[in-house]
Every structure is written in structure tokens, then in C-alpha cells.
Amino acid sequence: MIKAILFDLDGVLIDATDWHYEALDRALSIFGYKISREDHFKIYNGLPTNEKLKLLSERQGLPLGLHPIIKDLKRKYTNEIVNQLCRPSHAKQLMLTHLRANGYRLACCSNAQKHSVLQMLTSAQIDHFFDEIIGNDEGWLPKPSPEIYLGAFARLSISPDEAVIVEDAPHGIEAAKASGAQVIAVRGYEDVNLSLFYNLNLL
């Protein structure tokens, strides 16, 4: 019996995939580096900024000493974009309202840092729906490791077979599958609405 539904954040609950790309691209460009949009969505999408920068150092020779500066700039630019563009979605609010009314416990598990996750959920006015909100800076290995989801199961006092996870990015889907839960792999933000759960007989 399914007791809880866990969501990724970017590209699932919040249409932020492009925001992260744009913020990092802006920070990297100051130092003459760039990730193509194609590479971002094929290789980097869904990874924490730390992991993206490590990969960029391996692939393009980005100096390790620049990592802290780029991370700070990326955080600053992401905050600016979120403040400008993140708005409530009636479809997401309706979906979460129905899921709660049907007795499901809800969690948001993201490779973004907790403060960023909270900022986006609060700006979208959906933070209050969640029993657990978990970022990548709470001690678990980031996706594609399943640790963040296993940690959420423990906090929710459920077993993997009592959970459904909604993910869009390859690293997140890999983490969700490795957790042992049922996985709903979506193409992106527009797919995540009330009809998704009706179609899967969860409502």
C-alpha cells in the first residue's frame, strides 16, 4: 500500500531546470568557461553544483580554486532568478491538495541546497504541503546515490515499497530506482499535475 509520494524539485515541482543552467552559465562565463545547453541536459542536469564543477574540471580543466567563487556566484544568480520568476502554480497547488486529502504523506528531496529548496517552495506557496523537505547539504550522498530517498523513508517511517517517487532527470531517476520505491519518470514540469496520479490509480 502506497503511503507517501516523494518529489524531486527542479523540473518536477518548480520549472527551474533552465534557471540553474542560466545561473551557472553566467557564473562560469566570467572566467571564460561554458557548459553547452545540450551537455547540461545530457550530462550535468540533476547534479549538485559541487558535482557539476568537479566534472567540469575533469572535462575542461576548470581550476579547483575557482570552485568556491563560482558556487557563490551561482547561488547569487539563482536567488535573483527565483525572486524574479518563481510564482505559484494553481495546477501544483491543486495536485498537492488532493494528494494530502487522500491521506498521502509528501516529501520533497532535492540535489539543491536546503535554503534554495525552501526558497523555491515558499515562493511557489507550496512549502506547507510537505511533511519532509530535504536538501543535498544534510549529510547524505547526492543523487544518483539513493541515500537522500532512503533518508526520507526513515524520516517518514515507511518502507520503500510504500513510496512513489516522481523524478525527471537521469541522475534522479537512477537514485529513485535504486531506493526500491515505485518510480514515476516524467519528461518535465508540465507532466506533473493531478491527472498523472489519476492515470496511475493513486487517486
TATAGI-V859038 format. One record per backbone hydrogen bond with DSSP energy under -0.5 kcal/mol. NH is the residue of the N-H (numbers start at 0). CO is the residue of the C=O. Records with the same first field share a line. If there is no record, write none. Layout:
# TATAGI-V859038
NH->CO, CO
This chain:
# TATAGI-V859038
2->161
3->161
4->104
5->163
6->106
7->165
10->13
11->8
12->8
13->8
15->13
19->15
20->16
21->17
22->18
23->19
24->20
25->21
26->22
27->23
28->24
29->25, 26
30->27
31->28
32->27
35->33
39->35
40->36
41->37
42->38
43->38
44->39
46->43
51->47
52->48
53->49
54->50
55->51
56->52
57->53
58->54
59->55
60->55, 56
61->55
65->62
66->63
69->65
70->66
71->67
72->68
73->69
74->70
75->71
76->72
77->73
78->74
79->75
80->76
81->77
82->78
83->79
84->80
85->81
86->84
88->123
92->88
93->89
94->90
95->91
96->92
97->93
98->94
99->95
100->96
101->97
102->99
103->98
104->2
106->4
107->131
108->6
109->133
115->112
116->112
117->113
118->114
119->115
120->116
121->117
122->118
123->119
124->121
125->120
126->120
128->125
129->126
130->105
131->105
133->107
135->111
137->134
144->141
147->140
148->145
149->145
150->146
151->147
152->148
153->149
154->150
155->151
156->152, 153
157->152
161->158
162->159
163->3
164->181
165->5
166->164, 183
170->44
172->168
173->169
174->170
175->171
176->172
177->173
178->174, 175
179->175, 176
180->175
181->162
183->164
184->182
185->166, 183
190->187
191->188
192->190
195->192
196->192, 193
197->193
198->194
199->195
200->197
201->196
202->196
